[in-house]
Every structure is written in C-alpha cells, then in structure tokens.
C-alpha cells in the first residue's frame, strides 16, 4: 500500500501537479490510513491563523515588490558606486552589496537578477570588466541576501521550526541575528576575490559632490534598514510590527514622495505580491498537516534510527547534508524545499546534536548556493534568459564564485559559533 501511495504521488509530481495538492494528498492518505478524521487537515490549515508572526510575510513581501517596481535599485547602485567606486574592483563590490540588499527585501533572487542585471552588467562592461566576470558576479550575487533580515526564508524557517516543538525553539529574531555573520563572511570573501582579480582596473576618482548628490537622492530609502533592524533588535518593534512599519514607510516613499509607483499601478503590484504570499501560505498550510502526520507516525525518528545505523559521526552527517541540500536547491525553489524537508531534517539534525538555529543557516546557505549549481540551478536559466547568453557560458562564468561560496558553506557548516554566537546560543 505504501509503495502504491508513493508511486501515485510520484505520478502527480511528473504530471506537474501543484505542490500543495501533492502535499495535501500525502496528508489525507496518511490520516486516512491511520484512521484519523480527515477534518484534521482543515484544522491544521486553520492553525496558520493563530500565528501572529505570519503577518510579517505579506507585509515584507509587499514592501519588497514596491521597491522592485520603483527606481530604488538605481538609487542604491548610484549611492554605493559613489562611495565605493574609487576602490580596485569597486563596481564589482557595488554589485555584491546592491544585490544582497535587494534580495534581502524582495526575498527572491530571480527578481534581483532581472531588476539589477540590466543596470549592473552594462555598467561593468563600460568600466572594462570582462563579460564572463560580470555575468558570473550578477548571477551568483542574486541570492546573497537570503541570509540577511528581513529575508522571507529566515522568517519561514522560524515559523516551521516552531511548529515542530523542538527542545531548542527558534524565533525570527534569532534567525535574523544568526544570518548576519555567515552573510558577512560570504560578502567579505567574494569582495576580497573581486578586488584581487580586478586590481589592475583603472580607478575612478572619488567625487564628494557625486557622493553627496547620490546620498541626497536616496535620502528617503537609506534609513529603511536602520528602521527595520534597529526597531527589532532594540526591542521597540516585534517582527510583525516592523513589517507593518516597513510596508507603510515604503508605500509613503515610493508612492507618495518619489511617485514612481502610481496609485493606478498599486493594485497590480499588490496582486503580484499576494500571488507569491498565497502560494507560500497554501503550501505551508498543507505542510503543517503533513508534518503532523509524519510526527504522529514517527517518520523522523525512524529516519534518524536508519541514518544512525550507518552514520554515527556528526561531521560525516553534516557533509552528506550539504550534498543533499545542494541537490535540493537545484531542483526546488527555496520555499517548497523548506516546507517539505525541514520537518524531516530538523528532528534528525537535533539527534546529531546540531542546534536548530545552526541547521537553519546551513539549510539557507546551501539553498543559496543551489540556485546557481550546474546543471539545473534556477538562477543560471534566469540569467541566460535575461542576458541572452548560452547557459554553458553561465556555467563557466559562475564557477569561481561557486567555489568561493562553497568554501563559505563549509565554514558555516563546521563552525557553528559563526551562526550561534550573535544570537547567544553558542
């Protein structure tokens, strides 16, 4: 029976059935076979309404979509270029920082490539950077901001882990703090490398007038990260309150002050943002029901016992976990991967004495890398379509960046304090 069920779900997946339908079908079949009333699925879905933190997801998403529809990206690049363009490889560092900031707020690396790629790649070509270097930089930088607040995957991991009732609960604030040092590590190593590779590039003179003009032009958007993060970490805002303040602030700035998003266009922006939110919430709701069944059936415990029989060493488990997550990141988008795999992996990881917070950063760092891991990383094909370049060229262009970020992932994996210390867990 179990084999037939698995084959049926596999057939649904091959027929490109929506993911939430497959998860719901698995939950319904599981509860039916266990003799549990199928209304349990509806009850589990309703539990979403009892999570105050979930308010942050649509609000941060709306703010991110507003920023992507405005000229905020242009102003961000102008500010960072005015302040850092005089350095060797300065424009490359500008691209790294701009992409990281943009992805943190939009939560989607593909959006960053589409929104910033048209600006950064031609600008780097005019500055004398090699084409492959520019393509590789923008393609890989598109996912860098996933570890920085208020990235949606950080929030979603905390929400999922809280439903599992692990002995060491994870809060959204903890995830925001845990991602800071690993994110800085990635940016730092990439920055060192791009400066070294482009050390012979002609330098651009620093202009105080241009820096002042750029700062003045972006004066309304520069305070945004300080408002969000400062409010959360000082305890003045809860995360959901910070999300509301962010959405209101961005709405006032982009619609009311800059007027780059018109009132007529605003409903379309809301619609696009809420389509993403709706997809996340319906998958999450079905996942809660599926997770409940898996826990009741003892599936994570059985998987842990099976793994423990063959892998007794924590370090070996972490290495295999990285390989598995890289493959997962190639095949699934980050939201689907999280709601499917975190309920299975988290109980197993805690059995190997891995802190849930550390697992969350390992998971996201690998997903970030999986986005441009050959042969089917999603960002490779988005960049190929956006820049009209063969995907094989993108493979070659991203390889040096892949190696550096893979090193970062290994450091994050085997140095838990990097993720745990700032959150006070290690």
C-alpha positions in Angstrom: 0.0 0.0 0.0 2.8 2.4 0.9 4.5 1.7 -2.4 1.4 2.4 -4.3 0.9 5.6 -2.4 4.4 6.7 -3.2 4.1 5.8 -6.9 0.8 7.7 -7.0 2.4 10.9 -5.6 5.3 10.5 -7.9 3.0 10.3 -10.9 1.2 13.5 -9.7 4.6 15.2 -9.5 5.6 14.1 -13.0 2.2 15.4 -14.3 3.3 18.8 -12.9 0.5 18.9 -10.3 0.8 21.9 -8.0 3.0 21.2 -5.0 0.3 22.0 -2.4 -2.0 19.3 -4.0 0.7 16.7 -3.7 1.4 17.6 0.0 -2.3 17.7 0.7 -2.8 14.3 -0.9 0.0 12.8 1.1 -1.5 14.2 4.3 -5.0 13.0 3.5 -3.8 9.5 2.7 -1.7 9.4 5.8 -4.6 10.4 8.1 -7.0 8.1 6.3 -4.7 5.1 6.7 -4.2 6.0 10.4 -8.0 6.1 10.9 -8.0 9.8 11.8 -10.8 12.0 10.7 -9.8 13.9 7.6 -11.0 17.2 9.1 -7.6 17.2 10.8 -6.2 18.6 7.6 -8.5 21.6 7.8 -7.8 22.0 11.5 -4.1 22.1 10.8 -4.5 24.6 8.0 -6.5 26.8 10.3 -3.6 26.9 12.7 -2.0 29.4 10.4 -4.5 32.0 11.6 -3.1 31.5 15.1 0.5 32.6 14.2 0.9 36.3 14.7 4.4 36.2 13.1 2.8 35.2 9.8 1.6 38.8 9.3 5.2 39.7 8.6 5.3 37.6 5.4 2.7 39.5 3.3 3.9 42.9 4.6 7.6 42.4 3.9 6.7 40.9 0.5 4.6 43.9 -0.4 7.4 46.2 0.6 9.9 44.2 -1.5 7.7 44.3 -4.6 7.1 48.0 -4.2 10.9 48.6 -4.1 11.4 46.4 -7.2 8.8 48.4 -9.2 10.4 51.7 -8.3 13.7 53.2 -9.2 15.1 52.2 -5.7 17.6 49.8 -7.4 19.1 52.7 -9.5 19.5 54.9 -6.4 21.0 52.1 -4.4 23.6 51.4 -7.1 24.4 55.1 -7.5 25.0 55.5 -3.8 27.2 52.5 -3.4 29.2 53.4 -6.6 29.7 56.9 -5.4 31.0 55.7 -2.1 33.0 52.6 -3.2 33.7 53.2 -6.9 37.2 54.5 -6.2 38.4 51.2 -4.9 40.0 48.5 -7.0 37.1 46.3 -8.1 34.8 49.0 -6.6 32.0 48.5 -9.1 32.1 44.7 -8.5 31.7 45.3 -4.7 28.9 47.7 -5.5 27.1 44.9 -7.4 27.6 42.5 -4.5 26.2 44.9 -1.9 23.4 46.1 -4.1 22.2 42.6 -4.9 22.5 41.4 -1.3 20.4 44.4 -0.1 17.8 44.0 -2.8 17.4 40.2 -2.3 17.1 40.6 1.5 14.0 42.8 0.9 12.4 41.1 -2.1 13.2 37.5 -0.8 13.6 36.3 -4.4 17.0 36.0 -6.2 15.4 35.9 -9.6 13.8 39.3 -9.1 17.3 40.7 -8.2 18.8 39.4 -11.4 16.0 40.8 -13.6 15.8 44.1 -11.8 19.6 44.9 -11.3 21.1 42.9 -14.1 20.1 45.3 -16.8 21.8 48.1 -14.8 24.9 46.3 -13.5 26.1 44.2 -16.4 26.2 47.1 -19.0 27.8 49.4 -16.3 30.5 46.8 -15.6 31.1 46.4 -19.4 31.6 50.1 -19.8 34.0 50.1 -16.9 36.2 47.5 -18.6 35.2 44.3 -16.7 35.3 41.1 -18.6 31.9 39.8 -19.7 32.1 36.4 -18.0 33.2 38.0 -14.8 30.2 40.4 -14.9 27.7 37.7 -15.7 29.1 35.4 -13.1 29.0 38.1 -10.4 25.4 39.2 -11.0 24.1 35.6 -11.4 25.7 34.5 -8.1 25.0 37.7 -6.2 21.3 37.4 -6.9 20.9 35.1 -4.0 23.4 36.6 -1.5 20.8 38.5 0.6 18.8 35.4 1.7 20.8 35.3 5.0 20.1 39.0 5.8 17.0 40.3 7.6 14.2 40.7 6.7 14.6 37.8 4.1 11.4 35.8 3.9 13.2 32.4 4.1 14.6 33.4 7.5 11.0 34.0 8.8 9.6 30.9 7.2 12.2 28.6 8.7 11.5 30.0 12.2 7.7 29.5 11.6 8.2 25.9 10.5 10.6 25.0 13.3 8.2 26.4 16.0 5.5 24.0 14.8 7.8 21.0 15.4 8.1 21.5 19.1 11.9 21.0 19.2 13.6 21.4 22.6 15.5 24.4 21.5 12.9 26.7 19.9 13.9 29.2 17.1 12.5 32.7 16.9 12.5 35.0 14.0 14.8 37.4 15.9 17.2 34.5 16.4 17.3 33.7 12.7 17.8 37.4 11.8 20.8 37.5 14.1 22.2 34.1 13.1 22.4 35.1 9.5 24.5 38.2 10.0 28.0 36.7 10.4 27.6 34.0 7.8 26.2 36.6 5.3 29.1 38.9 6.0 31.6 36.0 5.6 30.2 35.4 2.1 30.3 39.1 1.1 33.8 39.5 2.6 35.4 36.6 0.8 33.8 37.5 -2.5 34.8 41.1 -2.1 38.5 40.1 -1.4 38.4 37.9 -4.5 36.9 40.5 -6.8 39.4 43.2 -5.6 42.3 40.8 -6.3 41.1 39.8 -9.7 40.4 43.4 -10.8 43.4 45.0 -9.1 44.7 46.3 -12.5 41.4 48.0 -13.3 41.7 51.8 -13.8 40.5 53.5 -10.7 37.7 56.1 -10.6 38.3 59.2 -8.6 36.2 59.8 -5.6 33.9 62.8 -6.0 32.4 64.3 -2.9 29.9 66.2 -5.0 28.6 62.9 -6.6 28.6 61.2 -3.3 26.5 64.0 -1.7 24.1 64.1 -4.7 23.6 60.3 -4.6 23.0 60.3 -0.8 20.6 63.1 -1.2 18.7 61.4 -4.0 18.3 58.2 -1.9 17.8 60.1 1.4 14.3 58.5 1.9 15.4 54.9 1.3 18.7 54.9 3.2 17.0 54.9 6.7 14.9 51.8 5.8 17.3 49.0 7.0 18.0 51.0 10.2 14.3 51.4 10.9 13.6 47.7 10.4 16.6 46.2 12.1 17.1 48.9 14.7 13.5 48.6 15.7 13.6 44.8 16.0 17.0 44.5 17.8 16.3 47.3 20.3 13.0 45.6 21.2 11.0 48.6 20.1 9.2 46.6 17.4 8.1 43.0 17.2 8.9 41.4 13.9 5.2 41.7 12.7 5.2 45.4 13.8 8.5 46.0 12.0 6.9 44.5 8.8 3.9 46.8 9.1 6.2 49.9 9.6 8.3 48.8 6.6 5.3 48.4 4.3 3.9 51.7 5.3 7.2 53.5 5.1 8.0 52.1 1.6 4.4 52.9 0.5 4.7 56.5 1.5 8.2 56.9 0.0 7.7 55.2 -3.4 4.1 56.2 -4.0 3.7 59.4 -2.1 7.2 61.0 -2.3 9.0 59.7 -5.3 5.7 58.8 -7.1 7.4 56.1 -9.2 4.6 53.7 -8.4 1.4 55.4 -9.3 -1.9 54.8 -7.5 -3.3 53.2 -10.6 -0.4 50.7 -10.7 -0.5 50.0 -7.0 -3.3 47.3 -7.2 -1.2 45.3 -9.8 1.8 45.4 -7.5 -0.3 44.2 -4.6 -1.7 41.4 -6.7 1.7 40.2 -7.8 3.0 40.3 -4.2 0.0 38.5 -2.8 0.2 35.7 -5.5 3.6 34.8 -4.0 2.3 35.1 -0.5 -0.8 33.0 -1.3 1.4 30.3 -2.8 3.7 30.3 0.3 0.8 30.1 2.7 -1.2 27.4 1.0 1.9 25.2 0.7 2.7 26.0 4.4 -0.8 25.2 5.5 -0.8 21.8 3.8 2.7 21.2 5.1 1.6 21.7 8.7 -1.0 18.9 8.2 1.6 16.6 6.5 4.1 17.4 9.3 1.6 16.5 12.0 1.0 13.1 10.4 4.8 12.4 9.9 5.4 13.2 13.6 2.5 11.0 14.8 3.7 8.2 12.6 7.2 8.6 13.9 8.8 9.0 10.5 11.6 11.4 11.6 12.5 9.0 14.4 12.6 6.1 12.0 14.8 8.0 9.6 17.1 9.0 12.3 17.4 5.4 13.5 18.2 4.3 9.9 20.8 7.0 9.5 22.4 6.4 12.9 22.9 2.7 12.0 25.1 3.8 9.1 26.4 7.2 10.1 27.5 7.6 13.7 29.7 10.7 13.1 28.2 14.2 13.3 30.8 15.6 10.8 30.0 12.9 8.2 26.3 13.6 8.6 26.9 17.3 8.0 28.9 16.6 4.8 26.1 14.4 3.5 23.6 17.0 4.5 25.4 19.6 2.4 25.5 17.4 -0.6 21.8 16.6 -0.3 20.8 20.3 0.2 22.8 21.4 -2.8 21.0 18.9 -4.9 17.7 20.0 -3.4 18.5 23.6 -4.1 19.0 22.8 -7.8 15.6 21.1 -8.1 13.2 23.1 -5.9 12.6 26.7 -5.1 13.6 27.6 -1.5 10.0 27.9 -0.1 9.0 24.5 -1.4 12.2 22.9 -0.2 11.8 24.3 3.3 8.2 23.2 3.9 8.9 19.7 2.6 12.3 19.0 4.1 12.7 21.0 7.3 10.0 18.9 9.2 12.1 15.8 8.3 15.6 17.1 8.7 15.2 19.1 11.9 14.4 16.2 14.2 17.2 14.2 12.6 19.7 17.0 13.0 18.9 17.6 16.6 19.5 13.8 17.1 23.1 14.5 16.0 23.3 17.4 18.5 23.0 20.1 15.8 21.3 23.3 17.0 18.1 24.1 15.1 19.4 27.6 14.5 22.6 26.3 13.0 20.7 23.9 10.8 18.5 26.8 9.5 21.6 28.8 8.4 23.2 25.7 6.8 19.9 25.0 5.0 19.6 28.5 3.6 23.3 28.8 2.7 23.1 25.6 0.7 19.8 26.7 -1.0 21.5 30.0 -1.9 24.3 28.0 -3.5 21.9 25.6 -5.1 20.3 28.4 -7.1 23.4 28.5 -9.4 24.7 25.0 -9.1 25.0 23.3 -12.5 23.4 21.7 -14.3 19.9 23.0 -13.4 20.3 25.8 -10.9 17.4 28.2 -11.3 19.5 31.4 -11.5 21.5 30.0 -14.3 18.5 29.8 -16.6 17.0 33.1 -15.4 20.4 34.8 -16.2 20.6 33.0 -19.5 17.2 34.3 -20.5 17.8 37.8 -19.1 21.2 38.4 -20.7 20.5 36.3 -23.9 23.6 34.2 -23.2 24.1 30.4 -23.6 23.7 28.5 -20.3 27.0 26.8 -20.8 28.7 30.3 -20.7 26.9 30.9 -17.4 28.3 27.6 -16.0 31.8 28.8 -16.7 31.2 32.3 -15.6 29.8 31.3 -12.2 32.4 28.6 -11.4 34.9 30.8 -9.5 32.1 32.3 -7.4 30.7 28.9 -6.8 34.0 27.6 -5.4 34.3 30.6 -3.0 30.7 30.3 -1.8 31.1 26.5 -1.4 34.1 27.2 0.9 31.9 29.6 2.8 29.2 27.0 3.2 31.7 24.5 4.6 33.0 27.1 7.1 29.4 27.9 8.1 28.7 24.1 8.5 31.7 23.2 10.6 32.0 26.4 12.6 28.6 26.6 14.5 29.6 29.6 16.6 29.6 31.7 13.4 25.8 31.3 13.3 25.1 30.9 17.1 27.3 33.4 18.9 25.4 36.6 17.9 22.1 35.0 18.9 23.5 34.0 22.2 23.2 30.2 21.5 26.8 29.2 21.2 
